[in-house]
Amino acid sequence: MIKVKKRKILLLPGDGIGPEVIAEVKKIIEWFNKKKSLDFEMEENLIGGASYAKHKKPITDEVFYKALESEAVILGAVGGPQWDNLEFSKRPERALLKLRKELKLFANLRPAICFRQLVDASSLKPEIVSGLDIMIVRELTGGIYFGEPRGIKPIENGERKGINTHTYTSSEIIRVAKVAFELAQKRNKKVTSCDKSNVMEAGILWREEVQKVKDEEYPNIELNHMLADNCAMQLLRDPKQFDVIVTDNLFGDILSDEAAMLTGSLGLLPSASLGAKDKNGKMRSMYEPVHGSAPDIAGAGKANPIATILSFSMALRYSLDLDKEAENLDQAVQKVLDDGLRTKDILSKGKKEVSTSQMGDAIISKLK
Ligand code: NAD
């Protein structure tokens, strides 16, 4: 068989259940290499607490440069109680922040898909969430989490003042808006942009710039503007009205968690963080499940690997231009759920409980 592609993938399992869920992705990558003649070059390295235990830092320069060179970084999870008392700069989470910042990953993509087989796991009525498929695009490197001035300072009368600054420039808004419009182009051609333009100047700028991008470059996409508080309500009232939602860092943080919960379980939710393309057209990116390191179930074979497997599927689609393979993998996950196999977190009456690796094997057995 002819080898057609050679792609560098960096796997960073991290801590807790991270290594268990990444092990299943590794098996899937090996399957694609063997059965589909894809030539993924996999490398695995330490991050988070695991890196601290060996190197006394949450990420080494060597791993950081490997991430820069890779076409996609797939991360498990970092953190755990044994590292909670470390000084701030050494904590496992610093590795993630460094990667997001230095790779300039400005767009965070979080799909909220309600699998029909798991519709009962949602706290909303089945008819509200069944068939739900929305994509939230959150701006990740600007806004109030990064704006200056910031801090806590003493003021008169012995009081103190906490300060954070919400700022956005046109270019920061335009680049994330383009990500949302491009995604909508491949989906249902509908973007909802959320802001608070009724009370914030930065919100007025957000609304104007997003509208300009649509008018100039994406005339075929339907664009609606919605106030972020209304969006929070609409997500609960009628979430299926949305296709792609684009919003800033703060509102995106909250709205993406809200949307995630419509779908039921943390063990099913993937995410992608995308950066700008370099001069060779290569886009930096990192893919990771939304969940954390779940120390309470680490090592017990109970972790659901689907969130990480679907994160790899997003990497196939967005970084590696392998849409057909992504579809193959998504379908395999659906078929396993159709067969009634469940890890403990999504187990319900009449379904069969399987371990992390049995779930991975079952998904592989459904790949075409
Ligand atoms: P968590 O997501 O790790 O766990 C929350 C609950 O969900 C736990 O009961 C856990 O058992 C369950 N759960 C999570 N993922 C699961 C999966 N794949 N399968 C089955 N059950 C799953 O959140 P937490 O308990 O708040 O945090 C634990 C550690 O993870 C902390 O150190 C935290 O800082 C870290 N964390 C890391 C990330 C990341 O790496 N991106 C994100 C969130 C939390």
Boltz pocket constraint, residues with backbone or C-beta under 6 A from the ligand:
constraints:
  - pocket:
      binder: B
      contacts: [[A, 17], [A, 76], [A, 77], [A, 78], [A, 79], [A, 80], [A, 81], [A, 96], [A, 266], [A, 267], [A, 288], [A, 289], [A, 290], [A, 291], [A, 292], [A, 293], [A, 294], [A, 295], [A, 296], [A, 297], [A, 302], [A, 303], [A, 304], [A, 305], [A, 307], [A, 345]]
      max_distance: 6.0
